[in-house]
Amino acid sequence: MRLSARALSGVTGAAWRAGVALRGQDVARWFPGHMAKGLKKMQSSLTRVDCVIEVRDARIPLSGRNPVFQEALGLKPHLLVLNKMDLADLTERQKIVQQLEEGEGLRNVIFTNCMTDENVRQVIPAVSQLIGSSHRYHRGENVDYCVMVAGIPNVGKSSLINSLRRQHLRKGKATRVGGEPGITRAVTSRIQVSERPLVFLLDTPGVLAPRIESVETGLKLALCGTLLDHLVGEETMADYLLHTLNEHRLLGYVQHYGLGGTCQDTGHLLKSVAVRLGKTRKVKALTGTGDVNVVQPNYAAAARDFLQAFRSGQLGPVMLDRDLLRGHPPAETEP
Ligand SMILES: Nc1nc2c(ncn2[C@@H]2O[C@H](COP(=O)(O)OP(=O)(O)OP(=O)(O)O)[C@@H](O)[C@H]2O)c(=O)[nH]1
């Protein structure tokens, strides 16, 4: 996965404007050991697995896929859970379901919110049905079901497991949850989530595709918190976010930050946000008579606040894959 400056210039003619720089960083370096190791362990655990639940962020139902899963885990019955539905604009829900089926052959899709447990009760019956209608290699004699939960980082895999336990066992957390990607670092031992049928889940570390297919996809993943922010750059992400919100006519940020109107310029927006939130910083400036301290808007802090407001849903629900649903493929990155 590489999001380089050259790749960015490749999107000049694409859906979003040119001129954004991704710090020239090789984001591929953030494929830490635990991901490679995790994927290997997931493959070796497959013999004891009856079904795979793939979890994606509902805001990126198409670009949030990791093609490696299809190859590595593809032979098992597959349920797709589109989580964080509370943050997603699902006006085009039918189109999403249709494209998942036509493009990836995914016929079993459930939208969930693991914070409120919405629709989570549909998961175990769907899993039971899938396993019931499949051949359980090596495991035909076992009465319990073993299900692997897979997905890219930070989509809510652990939250789903905890939510299932709340729903079916009235029990609390069994696995750690966190707002940053990379909280789960190894395939866990079996966690019981239901009594009847007897279902155990394996939590797994979030695994990213080794190569992100386009810069725009990388930015979408970053906005959804699946890449560490500092690898992409918060101001770059804020720039893409502002562009997307304006393009989708999601203008909640205007009211949220008490602005006079919409804003096309990210620098201008971040300056207004910084001033409004009192986020300034002192920098030393060299003058003819020596150093003086100058107070400047803290753009980085303002960008962080903007991203945080978006991620917590305060700017309204969004469908970041709207372009793909409408048939506009992203420009490819260099290999
Ligand atoms: N709004 C919203 N937030 C959610 C939902 N599900 C999970 N979250 C939040 O998303 C963040 C990531 O959740 P986790 O369950 O740790 O995600 P994970 O996929 O296990 O993460 P990794 O361990 O990084 O692979 C946490 O801050 C959760 O509280 C949801 O349905 N809606």
The ligand as an SDF file (V2000), in Angstrom:
LIG
                    3D

 32 34  0  0  0  0  0  0  0  0999 V2000
  -20.7640    4.8980   16.0500 N   0  0  0  0  0  0  0  0  0  0  0  0
  -20.4180    3.6300   16.1630 C   0  0  0  0  0  0  0  0  0  0  0  0
  -19.2180    3.3060   16.6910 N   0  0  0  0  0  0  0  0  0  0  0  0
  -18.8840    2.0000   16.8010 C   0  0  0  0  0  0  0  0  0  0  0  0
  -19.7670    0.9650   16.3960 C   0  0  0  0  0  0  0  0  0  0  0  0
  -19.1480   -0.2330   16.6230 N   0  0  0  0  0  0  0  0  0  0  0  0
  -17.9400    0.0510   17.1510 C   0  0  0  0  0  0  0  0  0  0  0  0
  -17.7690    1.3900   17.2690 N   0  0  0  0  0  0  0  0  0  0  0  0
  -16.5670    2.1000   17.7690 C   0  0  0  0  0  0  0  0  0  0  0  0
  -15.5190    1.8690   16.8050 O   0  0  0  0  0  0  0  0  0  0  0  0
  -14.2580    1.7910   17.4550 C   0  0  0  0  0  0  0  0  0  0  0  0
  -13.5400    0.5020   17.0630 C   0  0  0  0  0  0  0  0  0  0  0  0
  -14.2240   -0.6090   17.6120 O   0  0  0  0  0  0  0  0  0  0  0  0
  -13.5130   -2.0210   17.8450 P   0  0  0  0  0  0  0  0  0  0  0  0
  -14.5840   -2.9710   18.2240 O   0  0  0  0  0  0  0  0  0  0  0  0
  -12.3310   -1.8830   18.7500 O   0  0  0  0  0  0  0  0  0  0  0  0
  -12.9970   -2.3170   16.3680 O   0  0  0  0  0  0  0  0  0  0  0  0
  -12.0750   -3.5290   15.8630 P   0  0  0  0  0  0  0  0  0  0  0  0
  -12.5100   -3.8060   14.4610 O   0  0  0  0  0  0  0  0  0  0  0  0
  -12.1260   -4.6710   16.8110 O   0  0  0  0  0  0  0  0  0  0  0  0
  -10.6600   -2.8180   15.8840 O   0  0  0  0  0  0  0  0  0  0  0  0
   -9.1470   -3.4480   15.7160 P   0  0  0  0  0  0  0  0  0  0  0  0
   -8.8420   -4.1180   17.0120 O   0  0  0  0  0  0  0  0  0  0  0  0
   -8.3380   -2.2210   15.4540 O   0  0  0  0  0  0  0  0  0  0  0  0
   -9.1260   -4.3360   14.5500 O   0  0  0  0  0  0  0  0  0  0  0  0
  -14.5570    1.9040   18.9530 C   0  0  0  0  0  0  0  0  0  0  0  0
  -14.3450    3.2520   19.3430 O   0  0  0  0  0  0  0  0  0  0  0  0
  -16.0280    1.5370   19.0750 C   0  0  0  0  0  0  0  0  0  0  0  0
  -16.6450    2.1300   20.1890 O   0  0  0  0  0  0  0  0  0  0  0  0
  -21.0410    1.3300   15.8430 C   0  0  0  0  0  0  0  0  0  0  0  0
  -21.8700    0.5170   15.4390 O   0  0  0  0  0  0  0  0  0  0  0  0
  -21.3140    2.6670   15.7610 N   0  0  0  0  0  0  0  0  0  0  0  0
  1  2  1  0
  2  3  2  0
  2 32  1  0
  3  4  1  0
  4  5  2  0
  4  8  1  0
  5  6  1  0
  5 30  1  0
  6  7  2  0
  7  8  1  0
  8  9  1  0
  9 10  1  0
  9 28  1  0
 10 11  1  0
 11 12  1  0
 11 26  1  0
 12 13  1  0
 13 14  1  0
 14 15  2  0
 14 16  1  0
 14 17  1  0
 17 18  1  0
 18 19  2  0
 18 20  1  0
 18 21  1  0
 21 22  1  0
 22 23  2  0
 22 24  1  0
 22 25  1  0
 26 27  1  0
 26 28  1  0
 28 29  1  0
 30 31  2  0
 30 32  1  0
M  END
$$$$
